[in-house]
Amino acid sequence: MSDTKARIIERLTGFVAGKGQGDFELNPALWLEARDLKEEELRPAAVLVPLVERPEGLTVLLTKRTDHLYDHAGQISFPGGRVEPDDENAIATALRETEEEIGVGPEHIEIVGEIDTYMTGTGFSITPVVGFVSPDYTLQIDEFEVAEVFEVPLAFVMDPDNHERRSAVYKGVERHFYVLPYEDRYIWGATAGMLVSLHARVMGPVLVE
């Protein structure tokens, strides 16, 4: 077992995920006040943060959403989606959505744990579920939702020098967000924010309550 995998297991096993601020951490009181959106009204969702166990090291599997989708069209994201009534918990949602979107079933995934939920300005409360993925899977992509699947070395994600904070003006308001530029990819928004949260949970100091 690699040192990185051992550290991830140590930091996530038994960790009780809490409510993270997500987009609102970088933009305090911006969307909640502007849209009069209460926290309990956020739509629950879950994603899988898939860590593929390659011989050369762990990678993060990511998807690019198709351009015609209503939510987050064309953006780089994790496999995942809204919690359905029949889903037992966030893990069930993440596993179901991963199999539906890219054809990777639960038999290829070893769930480790969760990190803090991520609230988005578009009205979702996302639970990121972290799992190790065996590399012998075969992709079966849902072409309606997924335009592309690719992997990024976890070492790149775990290097804080790659976590850029940027801003842009949207509807007359300056908004701040994380970006992880990788080769010709532009990982930003909620996905980048959750990767930064993963880094903080795995590599940050242990906080004693």
Beta strands, then each sheet from edge to edge (+ up, - down):
strand 1: 43-54
strand 2: 57-65
strand 3: 76-77
strand 4: 80-82
strand 5: 109-114
strand 6: 118-119
strand 7: 124-133
strand 8: 146-153
strand 9: 164-170
strand 10: 173-182
strand 11: 185-188
sheet 1: 3+ 2- 1+ 4-
sheet 2: 3+ 2- 1+ 7+ 5-
sheet 3: 3+ 2- 1+ 7+ 6-
sheet 4: 3+ 2- 8+
sheet 5: 9+ 10- 11+
end
